[in-house]
């Protein structure tokens, strides 16, 4: 049997990090309260620090922000739809050209 991984929301992870940074708290104590491994809070802290809004979200001119990533995914879907439609129209044009011969 495989162990199912728990998916935590971004809000939950940020709250765990915030609590661990308060005076008198440690990552280990907060992790114990939440039923987590202490390393998980350290990993989340590292990830959020790396992806912080205060840092630049672009590398070599490529924007890696969440907003930009969502836009790129949307545009890729639109491009894929347009390519399929174009391929269909080519086939339809060839079909109707044969009918006119």
C-alpha positions in Angstrom: 0.0 0.0 0.0 1.3 3.4 -0.9 1.2 6.3 1.6 -1.0 9.2 0.4 0.7 12.6 0.6 -1.0 15.3 2.4 -1.5 18.5 0.4 -1.3 21.7 2.4 -2.7 25.0 1.2 -0.3 27.9 0.7 -2.2 29.8 3.5 -1.6 26.9 5.9 2.1 26.7 5.0 2.6 30.5 5.4 0.8 30.5 8.8 3.0 27.6 10.0 6.1 29.6 9.0 4.8 32.8 10.6 4.1 31.0 13.8 7.5 29.4 13.9 9.1 32.8 13.5 7.3 34.3 16.5 9.3 34.8 19.7 9.3 31.8 21.9 8.4 29.4 19.1 10.6 27.1 17.1 10.0 25.3 13.9 10.1 22.0 15.9 7.5 23.1 18.4 5.1 24.4 15.7 5.7 21.3 13.7 4.8 19.1 16.7 1.6 21.1 17.3 0.6 20.7 13.6 1.6 17.1 13.3 4.4 17.8 10.8 8.0 16.9 10.6 10.2 19.9 11.5 12.1 19.7 8.3 8.8 20.5 6.4 8.6 23.9 8.0 12.2 24.6 7.1 11.6 23.5 3.5 8.5 25.7 3.2 10.4 28.7 4.6 13.2 28.1 2.1 10.7 27.8 -0.8 8.8 31.0 0.2 12.0 32.9 0.7 13.1 31.9 -2.8 9.7 32.8 -4.3 9.1 35.8 -2.2 7.3 38.8 -3.8 10.2 40.9 -2.6 12.6 39.1 -5.0 12.8 39.5 -8.7 10.5 37.0 -10.4 12.4 37.2 -13.7 15.5 35.5 -14.8 17.1 36.3 -18.1 14.1 38.3 -19.1 11.6 35.5 -18.3 8.9 36.4 -15.8 8.3 33.5 -13.4 5.6 35.1 -11.2 2.3 33.2 -10.6 0.3 35.8 -12.7 2.7 35.4 -15.6 2.7 31.6 -15.4 -1.1 31.5 -15.5 -1.0 33.8 -18.6 1.5 31.6 -20.3 -0.6 28.5 -19.6 -3.7 30.3 -21.0 -1.9 31.4 -24.1 -0.5 27.9 -24.7 -4.0 26.5 -24.5 -5.3 29.1 -27.0 -2.4 28.3 -29.3 -3.1 24.6 -29.1 -6.8 25.2 -29.9 -5.9 27.5 -32.8 -3.5 24.9 -34.3 -6.1 22.2 -34.1 -8.7 24.5 -35.7 -6.2 25.4 -38.4 -5.4 21.7 -39.1 -9.2 21.0 -39.4 -9.7 23.9 -41.8 -6.9 22.7 -44.0 -8.4 19.2 -44.2 -11.9 20.7 -44.8 -10.5 22.9 -47.6 -8.8 19.9 -49.3 -12.0 17.9 -49.0 -14.2 20.5 -50.6 -11.5 21.2 -53.3 -11.8 17.5 -54.3 -15.6 17.7 -54.4 -15.4 20.6 -56.9 -13.2 18.7 -59.3 
